[in-house]
Amino acid sequence: MSVSDIEEQIKEMYDFDISTSTISQITNAVASEWLRGRTDL
């Protein structure tokens, strides 16, 4: 799923506008935290 797809889904589901750059920042932060947690195992 692309960032544009996520943007579209959020708009359709929640009637909320969010920029693709904000979505990228959020997904990058979540992925970073997830990867950090995986290395702590």
Secondary structure, DSSP 8 states (H G I E B T S, - for coil): --HHHHHHHHHHHH-----HHHHHHHHHHHHHHHHHHHHT-
